[in-house]
Amino acid sequence: MNAAEEWARHWQYPGLPGLDLLRARYVSHSFARHSHEGQERGPGPYGEERARTYKNVEGGPP
């Protein structure tokens, strides 16, 4: 895989004001250390729901 296979879509849904949505595939892109206000939710590598805050990861397999 290479960077040409990477993509990202960011949008906001009018029915949920204040919520940012992101669907992306990152293959080799990396992000500098940073933080977010609030939290993110999404599927983990095995389909389980993951919730991440700026300090920890909740959910996933034991």
Rosetta constraint file for C-alpha pairs under 8 A:
AtomPair CA 1 CA 5 HARMONIC 6.70 0.50
AtomPair CA 1 CA 27 HARMONIC 6.87 0.50
AtomPair CA 2 CA 6 HARMONIC 7.52 0.50
AtomPair CA 2 CA 27 HARMONIC 6.58 0.50
AtomPair CA 2 CA 28 HARMONIC 6.89 0.50
AtomPair CA 3 CA 26 HARMONIC 7.79 0.50
AtomPair CA 3 CA 27 HARMONIC 6.26 0.50
AtomPair CA 3 CA 28 HARMONIC 6.06 0.50
AtomPair CA 3 CA 29 HARMONIC 7.27 0.50
AtomPair CA 5 CA 25 HARMONIC 7.73 0.50
AtomPair CA 5 CA 26 HARMONIC 7.95 0.50
AtomPair CA 5 CA 27 HARMONIC 7.19 0.50
AtomPair CA 6 CA 24 HARMONIC 7.55 0.50
AtomPair CA 6 CA 25 HARMONIC 5.25 0.50
AtomPair CA 6 CA 26 HARMONIC 5.06 0.50
AtomPair CA 6 CA 27 HARMONIC 5.99 0.50
AtomPair CA 7 CA 24 HARMONIC 5.60 0.50
AtomPair CA 7 CA 25 HARMONIC 5.38 0.50
AtomPair CA 7 CA 26 HARMONIC 6.78 0.50
AtomPair CA 8 CA 22 HARMONIC 7.06 0.50
AtomPair CA 8 CA 23 HARMONIC 5.85 0.50
AtomPair CA 8 CA 24 HARMONIC 4.06 0.50
AtomPair CA 8 CA 25 HARMONIC 6.33 0.50
AtomPair CA 8 CA 26 HARMONIC 7.97 0.50
AtomPair CA 9 CA 22 HARMONIC 5.67 0.50
AtomPair CA 9 CA 23 HARMONIC 5.36 0.50
AtomPair CA 9 CA 24 HARMONIC 6.15 0.50
AtomPair CA 10 CA 20 HARMONIC 7.19 0.50
AtomPair CA 10 CA 21 HARMONIC 5.62 0.50
AtomPair CA 10 CA 22 HARMONIC 4.50 0.50
AtomPair CA 10 CA 23 HARMONIC 6.66 0.50
AtomPair CA 11 CA 20 HARMONIC 6.13 0.50
AtomPair CA 11 CA 21 HARMONIC 5.28 0.50
AtomPair CA 11 CA 22 HARMONIC 6.60 0.50
AtomPair CA 12 CA 16 HARMONIC 7.77 0.50
AtomPair CA 12 CA 17 HARMONIC 7.58 0.50
AtomPair CA 12 CA 18 HARMONIC 7.87 0.50
AtomPair CA 12 CA 19 HARMONIC 6.28 0.50
AtomPair CA 12 CA 20 HARMONIC 5.10 0.50
AtomPair CA 12 CA 21 HARMONIC 5.87 0.50
AtomPair CA 13 CA 17 HARMONIC 6.90 0.50
AtomPair CA 13 CA 19 HARMONIC 7.21 0.50
AtomPair CA 13 CA 20 HARMONIC 7.65 0.50
AtomPair CA 13 CA 21 HARMONIC 7.75 0.50
AtomPair CA 35 CA 54 HARMONIC 6.18 0.50
AtomPair CA 36 CA 54 HARMONIC 6.54 0.50
AtomPair CA 37 CA 54 HARMONIC 7.60 0.50
AtomPair CA 38 CA 53 HARMONIC 6.50 0.50
AtomPair CA 38 CA 54 HARMONIC 7.51 0.50
AtomPair CA 39 CA 51 HARMONIC 6.94 0.50
AtomPair CA 39 CA 52 HARMONIC 5.53 0.50
AtomPair CA 39 CA 53 HARMONIC 4.58 0.50
AtomPair CA 39 CA 54 HARMONIC 6.95 0.50
AtomPair CA 40 CA 51 HARMONIC 5.76 0.50
AtomPair CA 40 CA 52 HARMONIC 5.38 0.50
AtomPair CA 40 CA 53 HARMONIC 6.80 0.50
AtomPair CA 41 CA 49 HARMONIC 7.09 0.50
AtomPair CA 41 CA 50 HARMONIC 5.60 0.50
AtomPair CA 41 CA 51 HARMONIC 4.45 0.50
AtomPair CA 41 CA 52 HARMONIC 6.47 0.50
AtomPair CA 42 CA 49 HARMONIC 5.64 0.50
AtomPair CA 42 CA 50 HARMONIC 5.36 0.50
AtomPair CA 42 CA 51 HARMONIC 6.67 0.50
AtomPair CA 43 CA 47 HARMONIC 5.19 0.50
AtomPair CA 43 CA 48 HARMONIC 5.40 0.50
AtomPair CA 43 CA 49 HARMONIC 4.55 0.50
AtomPair CA 43 CA 50 HARMONIC 5.67 0.50
AtomPair CA 44 CA 48 HARMONIC 5.17 0.50
AtomPair CA 44 CA 49 HARMONIC 5.86 0.50
AtomPair CA 44 CA 50 HARMONIC 5.70 0.50
AtomPair CA 44 CA 60 HARMONIC 7.01 0.50
AtomPair CA 48 CA 59 HARMONIC 7.74 0.50
AtomPair CA 48 CA 60 HARMONIC 5.81 0.50
AtomPair CA 48 CA 61 HARMONIC 7.74 0.50
AtomPair CA 49 CA 59 HARMONIC 6.56 0.50
AtomPair CA 49 CA 60 HARMONIC 6.54 0.50
AtomPair CA 50 CA 57 HARMONIC 7.20 0.50
AtomPair CA 50 CA 58 HARMONIC 6.20 0.50
AtomPair CA 50 CA 59 HARMONIC 5.27 0.50
AtomPair CA 50 CA 60 HARMONIC 6.01 0.50
AtomPair CA 51 CA 57 HARMONIC 6.06 0.50
AtomPair CA 51 CA 58 HARMONIC 5.28 0.50
AtomPair CA 51 CA 59 HARMONIC 6.51 0.50
AtomPair CA 52 CA 56 HARMONIC 6.02 0.50
AtomPair CA 52 CA 57 HARMONIC 4.56 0.50
AtomPair CA 52 CA 58 HARMONIC 6.14 0.50
AtomPair CA 53 CA 57 HARMONIC 6.48 0.50
